[in-house]
Amino acid sequence: MSIQNTLKALADPTRREILNILKKGALSAGEISEQFDISFAAISRHLSVLKEADLIRDERDGKFIYYELNASVLEEIMLWISDLKGEKSND
């Protein structure tokens, strides 16, 4: 995992909102796109950035691709931030 890629992906408010939407469950790009007032192409690019940062996963089902949150990367970032703050892990 590249923390730089992850933080870059998280820096964009649209991408953060996509992650927020996906925490409820997997959705197709079209279903995600319906929730924004930007082009499908822009949503597709945001999904690519999130996927490159390993924040989401995709799975093909017939002609659709469904995207879901990859919580393990978020957990790694939270552990890294906690470590920076000097907090002890509860493991």
PDB file of N, CA, C and O in Angstrom:
ATOM      1  N   MET A   1       0.838  -1.188   0.000  1.00  0.00           N
ATOM      2  CA  MET A   1       0.000   0.000   0.000  1.00  0.00           C
ATOM      3  C   MET A   1       0.870   1.234   0.000  1.00  0.00           C
ATOM      4  O   MET A   1       1.856   1.309   0.733  1.00  0.00           O
ATOM      5  N   SER A   2       0.512   2.187  -0.810  1.00  0.00           N
ATOM      6  CA  SER A   2       1.199   3.463  -0.827  1.00  0.00           C
ATOM      7  C   SER A   2       0.351   4.490  -0.090  1.00  0.00           C
ATOM      8  O   SER A   2      -0.727   4.863  -0.554  1.00  0.00           O
ATOM      9  N   ILE A   3       0.839   4.942   1.053  1.00  0.00           N
ATOM     10  CA  ILE A   3       0.086   5.927   1.828  1.00  0.00           C
ATOM     11  C   ILE A   3      -0.103   7.198   1.019  1.00  0.00           C
ATOM     12  O   ILE A   3      -1.134   7.859   1.137  1.00  0.00           O
ATOM     13  N   GLN A   4       0.885   7.550   0.195  1.00  0.00           N
ATOM     14  CA  GLN A   4       0.768   8.751  -0.628  1.00  0.00           C
ATOM     15  C   GLN A   4      -0.428   8.643  -1.581  1.00  0.00           C
ATOM     16  O   GLN A   4      -1.207   9.589  -1.698  1.00  0.00           O
ATOM     17  N   ASN A   5      -0.581   7.502  -2.264  1.00  0.00           N
ATOM     18  CA  ASN A   5      -1.730   7.302  -3.166  1.00  0.00           C
ATOM     19  C   ASN A   5      -3.039   7.326  -2.394  1.00  0.00           C
ATOM     20  O   ASN A   5      -4.030   7.897  -2.850  1.00  0.00           O
ATOM     21  N   THR A   6      -3.037   6.711  -1.236  1.00  0.00           N
ATOM     22  CA  THR A   6      -4.251   6.657  -0.431  1.00  0.00           C
ATOM     23  C   THR A   6      -4.663   8.051   0.018  1.00  0.00           C
ATOM     24  O   THR A   6      -5.827   8.429  -0.115  1.00  0.00           O
ATOM     25  N   LEU A   7      -3.723   8.811   0.543  1.00  0.00           N
ATOM     26  CA  LEU A   7      -4.047  10.153   1.012  1.00  0.00           C
ATOM     27  C   LEU A   7      -4.461  11.063  -0.141  1.00  0.00           C
ATOM     28  O   LEU A   7      -5.351  11.899   0.016  1.00  0.00           O
ATOM     29  N   LYS A   8      -3.821  10.903  -1.298  1.00  0.00           N
ATOM     30  CA  LYS A   8      -4.215  11.678  -2.484  1.00  0.00           C
ATOM     31  C   LYS A   8      -5.656  11.345  -2.863  1.00  0.00           C
ATOM     32  O   LYS A   8      -6.444  12.240  -3.167  1.00  0.00           O
ATOM     33  N   ALA A   9      -5.997  10.066  -2.844  1.00  0.00           N
ATOM     34  CA  ALA A   9      -7.360   9.654  -3.181  1.00  0.00           C
ATOM     35  C   ALA A   9      -8.363  10.218  -2.174  1.00  0.00           C
ATOM     36  O   ALA A   9      -9.452  10.646  -2.557  1.00  0.00           O
ATOM     37  N   LEU A  10      -8.006  10.218  -0.903  1.00  0.00           N
ATOM     38  CA  LEU A  10      -8.891  10.706   0.141  1.00  0.00           C
ATOM     39  C   LEU A  10      -9.005  12.226   0.170  1.00  0.00           C
ATOM     40  O   LEU A  10      -9.918  12.767   0.794  1.00  0.00           O
ATOM     41  N   ALA A  11      -8.095  12.911  -0.492  1.00  0.00           N
ATOM     42  CA  ALA A  11      -8.092  14.380  -0.480  1.00  0.00           C
ATOM     43  C   ALA A  11      -9.269  14.982  -1.239  1.00  0.00           C
ATOM     44  O   ALA A  11      -9.638  16.130  -0.990  1.00  0.00           O
ATOM     45  N   ASP A  12      -9.858  14.233  -2.152  1.00  0.00           N
ATOM     46  CA  ASP A  12     -10.936  14.765  -2.982  1.00  0.00           C
ATOM     47  C   ASP A  12     -12.297  14.530  -2.323  1.00  0.00           C
ATOM     48  O   ASP A  12     -12.603  13.399  -1.946  1.00  0.00           O
ATOM     49  N   PRO A  13     -13.126  15.581  -2.175  1.00  0.00           N
ATOM     50  CA  PRO A  13     -14.424  15.414  -1.508  1.00  0.00           C
ATOM     51  C   PRO A  13     -15.384  14.473  -2.246  1.00  0.00           C
ATOM     52  O   PRO A  13     -16.174  13.781  -1.603  1.00  0.00           O
ATOM     53  N   THR A  14     -15.330  14.436  -3.562  1.00  0.00           N
ATOM     54  CA  THR A  14     -16.196  13.518  -4.313  1.00  0.00           C
ATOM     55  C   THR A  14     -15.813  12.081  -4.015  1.00  0.00           C
ATOM     56  O   THR A  14     -16.685  11.233  -3.824  1.00  0.00           O
ATOM     57  N   ARG A  15     -14.516  11.796  -3.974  1.00  0.00           N
ATOM     58  CA  ARG A  15     -14.072  10.431  -3.678  1.00  0.00           C
ATOM     59  C   ARG A  15     -14.432  10.040  -2.248  1.00  0.00           C
ATOM     60  O   ARG A  15     -14.800   8.893  -1.993  1.00  0.00           O
ATOM     61  N   ARG A  16     -14.327  10.984  -1.314  1.00  0.00           N
ATOM     62  CA  ARG A  16     -14.729  10.676   0.066  1.00  0.00           C
ATOM     63  C   ARG A  16     -16.220  10.366   0.128  1.00  0.00           C
ATOM     64  O   ARG A  16     -16.639   9.481   0.876  1.00  0.00           O
ATOM     65  N   GLU A  17     -17.019  11.082  -0.646  1.00  0.00           N
ATOM     66  CA  GLU A  17     -18.459  10.825  -0.660  1.00  0.00           C
ATOM     67  C   GLU A  17     -18.761   9.466  -1.294  1.00  0.00           C
ATOM     68  O   GLU A  17     -19.662   8.759  -0.841  1.00  0.00           O
ATOM     69  N   ILE A  18     -18.019   9.100  -2.330  1.00  0.00           N
ATOM     70  CA  ILE A  18     -18.189   7.762  -2.934  1.00  0.00           C
ATOM     71  C   ILE A  18     -17.912   6.688  -1.883  1.00  0.00           C
ATOM     72  O   ILE A  18     -18.666   5.721  -1.774  1.00  0.00           O
ATOM     73  N   LEU A  19     -16.842   6.849  -1.113  1.00  0.00           N
ATOM     74  CA  LEU A  19     -16.529   5.880  -0.051  1.00  0.00           C
ATOM     75  C   LEU A  19     -17.657   5.829   0.969  1.00  0.00           C
ATOM     76  O   LEU A  19     -18.029   4.753   1.438  1.00  0.00           O
ATOM     77  N   ASN A  20     -18.197   6.987   1.310  1.00  0.00           N
ATOM     78  CA  ASN A  20     -19.302   7.065   2.261  1.00  0.00           C
ATOM     79  C   ASN A  20     -20.516   6.298   1.743  1.00  0.00           C
ATOM     80  O   ASN A  20     -21.178   5.590   2.500  1.00  0.00           O
ATOM     81  N   ILE A  21     -20.800   6.440   0.467  1.00  0.00           N
ATOM     82  CA  ILE A  21     -21.924   5.745  -0.164  1.00  0.00           C
ATOM     83  C   ILE A  21     -21.683   4.228  -0.157  1.00  0.00           C
ATOM     84  O   ILE A  21     -22.599   3.447   0.099  1.00  0.00           O
ATOM     85  N   LEU A  22     -20.441   3.827  -0.441  1.00  0.00           N
ATOM     86  CA  LEU A  22     -20.125   2.402  -0.538  1.00  0.00           C
ATOM     87  C   LEU A  22     -20.072   1.695   0.810  1.00  0.00           C
ATOM     88  O   LEU A  22     -20.081   0.465   0.859  1.00  0.00           O
ATOM     89  N   LYS A  23     -20.016   2.443   1.898  1.00  0.00           N
ATOM     90  CA  LYS A  23     -19.999   1.765   3.207  1.00  0.00           C
ATOM     91  C   LYS A  23     -21.325   1.060   3.471  1.00  0.00           C
ATOM     92  O   LYS A  23     -21.402   0.192   4.341  1.00  0.00           O
ATOM     93  N   LYS A  24     -22.369   1.426   2.726  1.00  0.00           N
ATOM     94  CA  LYS A  24     -23.680   0.776   2.869  1.00  0.00           C
ATOM     95  C   LYS A  24     -23.766  -0.511   2.058  1.00  0.00           C
ATOM     96  O   LYS A  24     -24.683  -1.307   2.261  1.00  0.00           O
ATOM     97  N   GLY A  25     -22.814  -0.728   1.134  1.00  0.00           N
ATOM     98  CA  GLY A  25     -22.820  -1.945   0.331  1.00  0.00           C
ATOM     99  C   GLY A  25     -22.364  -1.687  -1.089  1.00  0.00           C
ATOM    100  O   GLY A  25     -22.215  -0.538  -1.505  1.00  0.00           O
ATOM    101  N   ALA A  26     -22.144  -2.753  -1.826  1.00  0.00           N
ATOM    102  CA  ALA A  26     -21.633  -2.678  -3.197  1.00  0.00           C
ATOM    103  C   ALA A  26     -22.671  -2.052  -4.133  1.00  0.00           C
ATOM    104  O   ALA A  26     -23.871  -2.300  -4.012  1.00  0.00           O
ATOM    105  N   LEU A  27     -22.177  -1.231  -5.070  1.00  0.00           N
ATOM    106  CA  LEU A  27     -23.016  -0.576  -6.073  1.00  0.00           C
ATOM    107  C   LEU A  27     -22.306  -0.587  -7.416  1.00  0.00           C
ATOM    108  O   LEU A  27     -21.079  -0.658  -7.484  1.00  0.00           O
ATOM    109  N   SER A  28     -23.084  -0.516  -8.472  1.00  0.00           N
ATOM    110  CA  SER A  28     -22.504  -0.378  -9.814  1.00  0.00           C
ATOM    111  C   SER A  28     -22.092   1.075 -10.031  1.00  0.00           C
ATOM    112  O   SER A  28     -22.517   1.961  -9.291  1.00  0.00           O
ATOM    113  N   ALA A  29     -21.273   1.315 -11.036  1.00  0.00           N
ATOM    114  CA  ALA A  29     -20.841   2.679 -11.360  1.00  0.00           C
ATOM    115  C   ALA A  29     -22.051   3.552 -11.684  1.00  0.00           C
ATOM    116  O   ALA A  29     -22.097   4.722 -11.306  1.00  0.00           O
ATOM    117  N   GLY A  30     -23.024   2.982 -12.379  1.00  0.00           N
ATOM    118  CA  GLY A  30     -24.232   3.732 -12.711  1.00  0.00           C
ATOM    119  C   GLY A  30     -25.008   4.151 -11.474  1.00  0.00           C
ATOM    120  O   GLY A  30     -25.494   5.279 -11.385  1.00  0.00           O
ATOM    121  N   GLU A  31     -25.121   3.231 -10.518  1.00  0.00           N
ATOM    122  CA  GLU A  31     -25.822   3.543  -9.265  1.00  0.00           C
ATOM    123  C   GLU A  31     -25.082   4.620  -8.474  1.00  0.00           C
ATOM    124  O   GLU A  31     -25.706   5.479  -7.852  1.00  0.00           O
ATOM    125  N   ILE A  32     -23.762   4.570  -8.502  1.00  0.00           N
ATOM    126  CA  ILE A  32     -22.961   5.595  -7.829  1.00  0.00           C
ATOM    127  C   ILE A  32     -23.149   6.927  -8.543  1.00  0.00           C
ATOM    128  O   ILE A  32     -23.375   7.954  -7.903  1.00  0.00           O
ATOM    129  N   SER A  33     -23.054   6.906  -9.861  1.00  0.00           N
ATOM    130  CA  SER A  33     -23.147   8.114 -10.672  1.00  0.00           C
ATOM    131  C   SER A  33     -24.474   8.848 -10.478  1.00  0.00           C
ATOM    132  O   SER A  33     -24.522  10.078 -10.517  1.00  0.00           O
ATOM    133  N   GLU A  34     -25.547   8.090 -10.271  1.00  0.00           N
ATOM    134  CA  GLU A  34     -26.874   8.688 -10.078  1.00  0.00           C
ATOM    135  C   GLU A  34     -26.936   9.616  -8.870  1.00  0.00           C
ATOM    136  O   GLU A  34     -27.824  10.465  -8.783  1.00  0.00           O
ATOM    137  N   GLN A  35     -26.013   9.462  -7.954  1.00  0.00           N
ATOM    138  CA  GLN A  35     -26.042  10.237  -6.714  1.00  0.00           C
ATOM    139  C   GLN A  35     -25.220  11.522  -6.794  1.00  0.00           C
ATOM    140  O   GLN A  35     -25.059  12.227  -5.798  1.00  0.00           O
ATOM    141  N   PHE A  36     -24.700  11.823  -7.992  1.00  0.00           N
ATOM    142  CA  PHE A  36     -23.867  13.016  -8.181  1.00  0.00           C
ATOM    143  C   PHE A  36     -24.352  13.820  -9.379  1.00  0.00           C
ATOM    144  O   PHE A  36     -24.983  13.285 -10.290  1.00  0.00           O
ATOM    145  N   ASP A  37     -24.049  15.104  -9.361  1.00  0.00           N
ATOM    146  CA  ASP A  37     -24.375  15.989 -10.482  1.00  0.00           C
ATOM    147  C   ASP A  37     -23.167  16.222 -11.375  1.00  0.00           C
ATOM    148  O   ASP A  37     -22.959  17.325 -11.881  1.00  0.00           O
ATOM    149  N   ILE A  38     -22.373  15.175 -11.563  1.00  0.00           N
ATOM    150  CA  ILE A  38     -21.226  15.259 -12.469  1.00  0.00           C
ATOM    151  C   ILE A  38     -21.336  14.121 -13.482  1.00  0.00           C
ATOM    152  O   ILE A  38     -22.131  13.197 -13.308  1.00  0.00           O
ATOM    153  N   SER A  39     -20.541  14.198 -14.525  1.00  0.00           N
ATOM    154  CA  SER A  39     -20.648  13.221 -15.618  1.00  0.00           C
ATOM    155  C   SER A  39     -20.248  11.813 -15.166  1.00  0.00           C
ATOM    156  O   SER A  39     -19.508  11.629 -14.200  1.00  0.00           O
ATOM    157  N   PHE A  40     -20.765  10.838 -15.899  1.00  0.00           N
ATOM    158  CA  PHE A  40     -20.396   9.448 -15.657  1.00  0.00           C
ATOM    159  C   PHE A  40     -18.888   9.263 -15.837  1.00  0.00           C
ATOM    160  O   PHE A  40     -18.256   8.508 -15.097  1.00  0.00           O
ATOM    161  N   ALA A  41     -18.316   9.957 -16.825  1.00  0.00           N
ATOM    162  CA  ALA A  41     -16.866   9.859 -17.067  1.00  0.00           C
ATOM    163  C   ALA A  41     -16.076  10.343 -15.850  1.00  0.00           C
ATOM    164  O   ALA A  41     -15.051   9.760 -15.498  1.00  0.00           O
ATOM    165  N   ALA A  42     -16.553  11.398 -15.217  1.00  0.00           N
ATOM    166  CA  ALA A  42     -15.863  11.917 -14.030  1.00  0.00           C
ATOM    167  C   ALA A  42     -15.957  10.906 -12.886  1.00  0.00           C
ATOM    168  O   ALA A  42     -14.974  10.670 -12.183  1.00  0.00           O
ATOM    169  N   ILE A  43     -17.134  10.310 -12.701  1.00  0.00           N
ATOM    170  CA  ILE A  43     -17.296   9.294 -11.660  1.00  0.00           C
ATOM    171  C   ILE A  43     -16.383   8.102 -11.956  1.00  0.00           C
ATOM    172  O   ILE A  43     -15.750   7.557 -11.052  1.00  0.00           O
ATOM    173  N   SER A  44     -16.324   7.710 -13.213  1.00  0.00           N
ATOM    174  CA  SER A  44     -15.465   6.596 -13.613  1.00  0.00           C
ATOM    175  C   SER A  44     -14.010   6.876 -13.253  1.00  0.00           C
ATOM    176  O   SER A  44     -13.304   5.989 -12.773  1.00  0.00           O
ATOM    177  N   ARG A  45     -13.563   8.106 -13.483  1.00  0.00           N
ATOM    178  CA  ARG A  45     -12.182   8.486 -13.145  1.00  0.00           C
ATOM    179  C   ARG A  45     -11.963   8.426 -11.628  1.00  0.00           C
ATOM    180  O   ARG A  45     -10.940   7.928 -11.159  1.00  0.00           O
ATOM    181  N   HIS A  46     -12.936   8.939 -10.871  1.00  0.00           N
ATOM    182  CA  HIS A  46     -12.833   8.884  -9.411  1.00  0.00           C
ATOM    183  C   HIS A  46     -12.752   7.432  -8.931  1.00  0.00           C
ATOM    184  O   HIS A  46     -11.975   7.114  -8.031  1.00  0.00           O
ATOM    185  N   LEU A  47     -13.552   6.562  -9.532  1.00  0.00           N
ATOM    186  CA  LEU A  47     -13.512   5.143  -9.161  1.00  0.00           C
ATOM    187  C   LEU A  47     -12.148   4.542  -9.485  1.00  0.00           C
ATOM    188  O   LEU A  47     -11.634   3.726  -8.721  1.00  0.00           O
ATOM    189  N   SER A  48     -11.562   4.936 -10.607  1.00  0.00           N
ATOM    190  CA  SER A  48     -10.222   4.443 -10.968  1.00  0.00           C
ATOM    191  C   SER A  48      -9.181   4.860  -9.944  1.00  0.00           C
ATOM    192  O   SER A  48      -8.329   4.061  -9.557  1.00  0.00           O
ATOM    193  N   VAL A  49      -9.250   6.119  -9.504  1.00  0.00           N
ATOM    194  CA  VAL A  49      -8.289   6.614  -8.508  1.00  0.00           C
ATOM    195  C   VAL A  49      -8.465   5.850  -7.190  1.00  0.00           C
ATOM    196  O   VAL A  49      -7.485   5.459  -6.557  1.00  0.00           O
ATOM    197  N   LEU A  50      -9.706   5.645  -6.791  1.00  0.00           N
ATOM    198  CA  LEU A  50      -9.967   4.901  -5.550  1.00  0.00           C
ATOM    199  C   LEU A  50      -9.485   3.455  -5.659  1.00  0.00           C
ATOM    200  O   LEU A  50      -8.962   2.893  -4.696  1.00  0.00           O
ATOM    201  N   LYS A  51      -9.662   2.866  -6.822  1.00  0.00           N
ATOM    202  CA  LYS A  51      -9.217   1.486  -7.026  1.00  0.00           C
ATOM    203  C   LYS A  51      -7.682   1.405  -7.022  1.00  0.00           C
ATOM    204  O   LYS A  51      -7.108   0.491  -6.431  1.00  0.00           O
ATOM    205  N   GLU A  52      -7.026   2.362  -7.683  1.00  0.00           N
ATOM    206  CA  GLU A  52      -5.555   2.390  -7.690  1.00  0.00           C
ATOM    207  C   GLU A  52      -5.007   2.531  -6.278  1.00  0.00           C
ATOM    208  O   GLU A  52      -3.948   1.987  -5.964  1.00  0.00           O
ATOM    209  N   ALA A  53      -5.725   3.261  -5.421  1.00  0.00           N
ATOM    210  CA  ALA A  53      -5.306   3.437  -4.027  1.00  0.00           C
ATOM    211  C   ALA A  53      -5.739   2.253  -3.163  1.00  0.00           C
ATOM    212  O   ALA A  53      -5.478   2.234  -1.960  1.00  0.00           O
ATOM    213  N   ASP A  54      -6.395   1.273  -3.768  1.00  0.00           N
ATOM    214  CA  ASP A  54      -6.862   0.063  -3.090  1.00  0.00           C
ATOM    215  C   ASP A  54      -7.913   0.356  -2.023  1.00  0.00           C
ATOM    216  O   ASP A  54      -8.086  -0.421  -1.084  1.00  0.00           O
ATOM    217  N   LEU A  55      -8.619   1.487  -2.175  1.00  0.00           N
ATOM    218  CA  LEU A  55      -9.675   1.837  -1.233  1.00  0.00           C
ATOM    219  C   LEU A  55     -10.996   1.163  -1.580  1.00  0.00           C
ATOM    220  O   LEU A  55     -11.878   1.028  -0.732  1.00  0.00           O
ATOM    221  N   ILE A  56     -11.125   0.739  -2.846  1.00  0.00           N
ATOM    222  CA  ILE A  56     -12.310  -0.001  -3.264  1.00  0.00           C
ATOM    223  C   ILE A  56     -11.871  -1.212  -4.075  1.00  0.00           C
ATOM    224  O   ILE A  56     -10.758  -1.269  -4.598  1.00  0.00           O
ATOM    225  N   ARG A  57     -12.776  -2.173  -4.160  1.00  0.00           N
ATOM    226  CA  ARG A  57     -12.581  -3.359  -5.001  1.00  0.00           C
ATOM    227  C   ARG A  57     -13.722  -3.394  -5.993  1.00  0.00           C
ATOM    228  O   ARG A  57     -14.787  -2.822  -5.762  1.00  0.00           O
ATOM    229  N   ASP A  58     -13.485  -4.073  -7.100  1.00  0.00           N
ATOM    230  CA  ASP A  58     -14.573  -4.234  -8.062  1.00  0.00           C
ATOM    231  C   ASP A  58     -14.745  -5.705  -8.407  1.00  0.00           C
ATOM    232  O   ASP A  58     -13.802  -6.496  -8.360  1.00  0.00           O
ATOM    233  N   GLU A  59     -15.986  -6.045  -8.756  1.00  0.00           N
ATOM    234  CA  GLU A  59     -16.310  -7.418  -9.120  1.00  0.00           C
ATOM    235  C   GLU A  59     -17.321  -7.385 -10.254  1.00  0.00           C
ATOM    236  O   GLU A  59     -18.353  -6.720 -10.167  1.00  0.00           O
ATOM    237  N   ARG A  60     -17.009  -8.109 -11.314  1.00  0.00           N
ATOM    238  CA  ARG A  60     -17.907  -8.164 -12.465  1.00  0.00           C
ATOM    239  C   ARG A  60     -19.014  -9.176 -12.209  1.00  0.00           C
ATOM    240  O   ARG A  60     -18.773 -10.283 -11.726  1.00  0.00           O
ATOM    241  N   ASP A  61     -20.241  -8.766 -12.549  1.00  0.00           N
ATOM    242  CA  ASP A  61     -21.400  -9.647 -12.464  1.00  0.00           C
ATOM    243  C   ASP A  61     -22.201  -9.431 -13.745  1.00  0.00           C
ATOM    244  O   ASP A  61     -22.988  -8.491 -13.849  1.00  0.00           O
ATOM    245  N   GLY A  62     -21.988 -10.314 -14.711  1.00  0.00           N
ATOM    246  CA  GLY A  62     -22.607 -10.120 -16.021  1.00  0.00           C
ATOM    247  C   GLY A  62     -22.018  -8.907 -16.703  1.00  0.00           C
ATOM    248  O   GLY A  62     -20.800  -8.794 -16.838  1.00  0.00           O
ATOM    249  N   LYS A  63     -22.870  -8.004 -17.132  1.00  0.00           N
ATOM    250  CA  LYS A  63     -22.362  -6.805 -17.817  1.00  0.00           C
ATOM    251  C   LYS A  63     -22.079  -5.657 -16.853  1.00  0.00           C
ATOM    252  O   LYS A  63     -21.647  -4.586 -17.280  1.00  0.00           O
ATOM    253  N   PHE A  64     -22.314  -5.862 -15.576  1.00  0.00           N
ATOM    254  CA  PHE A  64     -22.101  -4.813 -14.581  1.00  0.00           C
ATOM    255  C   PHE A  64     -20.847  -5.072 -13.758  1.00  0.00           C
ATOM    256  O   PHE A  64     -20.451  -6.215 -13.532  1.00  0.00           O
ATOM    257  N   ILE A  65     -20.240  -3.988 -13.321  1.00  0.00           N
ATOM    258  CA  ILE A  65     -19.130  -4.061 -12.375  1.00  0.00           C
ATOM    259  C   ILE A  65     -19.614  -3.402 -11.091  1.00  0.00           C
ATOM    260  O   ILE A  65     -20.076  -2.261 -11.099  1.00  0.00           O
ATOM    261  N   TYR A  66     -19.503  -4.131  -9.998  1.00  0.00           N
ATOM    262  CA  TYR A  66     -19.926  -3.610  -8.705  1.00  0.00           C
ATOM    263  C   TYR A  66     -18.695  -3.229  -7.889  1.00  0.00           C
ATOM    264  O   TYR A  66     -17.698  -3.951  -7.857  1.00  0.00           O
ATOM    265  N   TYR A  67     -18.792  -2.089  -7.240  1.00  0.00           N
ATOM    266  CA  TYR A  67     -17.691  -1.561  -6.433  1.00  0.00           C
ATOM    267  C   TYR A  67     -18.070  -1.676  -4.967  1.00  0.00           C
ATOM    268  O   TYR A  67     -19.216  -1.452  -4.578  1.00  0.00           O
ATOM    269  N   GLU A  68     -17.056  -2.038  -4.153  1.00  0.00           N
ATOM    270  CA  GLU A  68     -17.275  -2.117  -2.714  1.00  0.00           C
ATOM    271  C   GLU A  68     -16.078  -1.561  -1.974  1.00  0.00           C
ATOM    272  O   GLU A  68     -14.964  -1.532  -2.496  1.00  0.00           O
ATOM    273  N   LEU A  69     -16.317  -1.128  -0.771  1.00  0.00           N
ATOM    274  CA  LEU A  69     -15.295  -0.549   0.081  1.00  0.00           C
ATOM    275  C   LEU A  69     -14.278  -1.610   0.488  1.00  0.00           C
ATOM    276  O   LEU A  69     -14.649  -2.744   0.792  1.00  0.00           O
ATOM    277  N   ASN A  70     -13.016  -1.250   0.495  1.00  0.00           N
ATOM    278  CA  ASN A  70     -11.952  -2.111   1.011  1.00  0.00           C
ATOM    279  C   ASN A  70     -11.532  -1.538   2.363  1.00  0.00           C
ATOM    280  O   ASN A  70     -10.599  -0.740   2.450  1.00  0.00           O
ATOM    281  N   ALA A  71     -12.227  -1.955   3.404  1.00  0.00           N
ATOM    282  CA  ALA A  71     -12.024  -1.376   4.732  1.00  0.00           C
ATOM    283  C   ALA A  71     -10.633  -1.647   5.293  1.00  0.00           C
ATOM    284  O   ALA A  71     -10.166  -0.892   6.146  1.00  0.00           O
ATOM    285  N   SER A  72      -9.961  -2.697   4.843  1.00  0.00           N
ATOM    286  CA  SER A  72      -8.650  -3.025   5.411  1.00  0.00           C
ATOM    287  C   SER A  72      -7.636  -1.911   5.174  1.00  0.00           C
ATOM    288  O   SER A  72      -6.791  -1.657   6.032  1.00  0.00           O
ATOM    289  N   VAL A  73      -7.706  -1.246   4.029  1.00  0.00           N
ATOM    290  CA  VAL A  73      -6.778  -0.145   3.758  1.00  0.00           C
ATOM    291  C   VAL A  73      -7.087   1.036   4.672  1.00  0.00           C
ATOM    292  O   VAL A  73      -6.175   1.695   5.171  1.00  0.00           O
ATOM    293  N   LEU A  74      -8.370   1.301   4.889  1.00  0.00           N
ATOM    294  CA  LEU A  74      -8.747   2.380   5.804  1.00  0.00           C
ATOM    295  C   LEU A  74      -8.271   2.077   7.219  1.00  0.00           C
ATOM    296  O   LEU A  74      -7.833   2.975   7.938  1.00  0.00           O
ATOM    297  N   GLU A  75      -8.359   0.805   7.617  1.00  0.00           N
ATOM    298  CA  GLU A  75      -7.879   0.419   8.945  1.00  0.00           C
ATOM    299  C   GLU A  75      -6.368   0.647   9.061  1.00  0.00           C
ATOM    300  O   GLU A  75      -5.884   1.107  10.096  1.00  0.00           O
ATOM    301  N   GLU A  76      -5.629   0.325   7.998  1.00  0.00           N
ATOM    302  CA  GLU A  76      -4.179   0.546   8.019  1.00  0.00           C
ATOM    303  C   GLU A  76      -3.860   2.035   8.157  1.00  0.00           C
ATOM    304  O   GLU A  76      -2.942   2.406   8.889  1.00  0.00           O
ATOM    305  N   ILE A  77      -4.605   2.883   7.466  1.00  0.00           N
ATOM    306  CA  ILE A  77      -4.396   4.332   7.555  1.00  0.00           C
ATOM    307  C   ILE A  77      -4.701   4.823   8.964  1.00  0.00           C
ATOM    308  O   ILE A  77      -3.967   5.646   9.511  1.00  0.00           O
ATOM    309  N   MET A  78      -5.788   4.316   9.553  1.00  0.00           N
ATOM    310  CA  MET A  78      -6.146   4.713  10.918  1.00  0.00           C
ATOM    311  C   MET A  78      -5.057   4.295  11.909  1.00  0.00           C
ATOM    312  O   MET A  78      -4.724   5.050  12.823  1.00  0.00           O
ATOM    313  N   LEU A  79      -4.509   3.100  11.728  1.00  0.00           N
ATOM    314  CA  LEU A  79      -3.417   2.662  12.601  1.00  0.00           C
ATOM    315  C   LEU A  79      -2.194   3.556  12.442  1.00  0.00           C
ATOM    316  O   LEU A  79      -1.533   3.900  13.422  1.00  0.00           O
ATOM    317  N   TRP A  80      -1.900   3.928  11.202  1.00  0.00           N
ATOM    318  CA  TRP A  80      -0.763   4.804  10.928  1.00  0.00           C
ATOM    319  C   TRP A  80      -0.972   6.165  11.589  1.00  0.00           C
ATOM    320  O   TRP A  80      -0.048   6.708  12.196  1.00  0.00           O
ATOM    321  N   ILE A  81      -2.178   6.718  11.477  1.00  0.00           N
ATOM    322  CA  ILE A  81      -2.481   8.018  12.081  1.00  0.00           C
ATOM    323  C   ILE A  81      -2.410   7.915  13.601  1.00  0.00           C
ATOM    324  O   ILE A  81      -1.869   8.804  14.258  1.00  0.00           O
ATOM    325  N   SER A  82      -2.951   6.836  14.162  1.00  0.00           N
ATOM    326  CA  SER A  82      -2.885   6.633  15.610  1.00  0.00           C
ATOM    327  C   SER A  82      -1.443   6.555  16.088  1.00  0.00           C
ATOM    328  O   SER A  82      -1.091   7.095  17.137  1.00  0.00           O
ATOM    329  N   ASP A  83      -0.617   5.878  15.306  1.00  0.00           N
ATOM    330  CA  ASP A  83       0.801   5.764  15.643  1.00  0.00           C
ATOM    331  C   ASP A  83       1.465   7.139  15.612  1.00  0.00           C
ATOM    332  O   ASP A  83       2.285   7.453  16.475  1.00  0.00           O
ATOM    333  N   LEU A  84       1.116   7.952  14.626  1.00  0.00           N
ATOM    334  CA  LEU A  84       1.669   9.314  14.550  1.00  0.00           C
ATOM    335  C   LEU A  84       1.283  10.134  15.772  1.00  0.00           C
ATOM    336  O   LEU A  84       2.070  10.937  16.273  1.00  0.00           O
ATOM    337  N   LYS A  85       0.061   9.918  16.242  1.00  0.00           N
ATOM    338  CA  LYS A  85      -0.429  10.646  17.409  1.00  0.00           C
ATOM    339  C   LYS A  85       0.131  10.083  18.707  1.00  0.00           C
ATOM    340  O   LYS A  85      -0.034  10.680  19.771  1.00  0.00           O
ATOM    341  N   GLY A  86       0.786   8.945  18.621  1.00  0.00           N
ATOM    342  CA  GLY A  86       1.357   8.313  19.806  1.00  0.00           C
ATOM    343  C   GLY A  86       0.360   7.500  20.606  1.00  0.00           C
ATOM    344  O   GLY A  86       0.584   7.205  21.780  1.00  0.00           O
ATOM    345  N   GLU A  87      -0.758   7.134  19.957  1.00  0.00           N
ATOM    346  CA  GLU A  87      -1.778   6.344  20.649  1.00  0.00           C
ATOM    347  C   GLU A  87      -1.393   4.863  20.616  1.00  0.00           C
ATOM    348  O   GLU A  87      -0.755   4.390  19.676  1.00  0.00           O
ATOM    349  N   LYS A  88      -1.793   4.157  21.651  1.00  0.00           N
ATOM    350  CA  LYS A  88      -1.557   2.730  21.732  1.00  0.00           C
ATOM    351  C   LYS A  88      -2.668   2.002  20.994  1.00  0.00           C
ATOM    352  O   LYS A  88      -3.827   2.412  21.048  1.00  0.00           O
ATOM    353  N   SER A  89      -2.312   0.913  20.299  1.00  0.00           N
ATOM    354  CA  SER A  89      -3.284   0.061  19.622  1.00  0.00           C
ATOM    355  C   SER A  89      -3.991  -0.807  20.631  1.00  0.00           C
ATOM    356  O   SER A  89      -3.395  -1.208  21.630  1.00  0.00           O
ATOM    357  N   ASN A  90      -5.269  -1.108  20.385  1.00  0.00           N
ATOM    358  CA  ASN A  90      -6.060  -1.966  21.276  1.00  0.00           C
ATOM    359  C   ASN A  90      -6.037  -3.427  20.854  1.00  0.00           C
ATOM    360  O   ASN A  90      -6.959  -4.167  21.194  1.00  0.00           O
ATOM    361  N   ASP A  91      -5.040  -3.860  20.142  1.00  0.00           N
ATOM    362  CA  ASP A  91      -4.970  -5.251  19.658  1.00  0.00           C
ATOM    363  C   ASP A  91      -4.673  -6.214  20.770  1.00  0.00           C
ATOM    364  O   ASP A  91      -4.581  -7.419  20.536  1.00  0.00           O
TER     365      ASP A  91
END
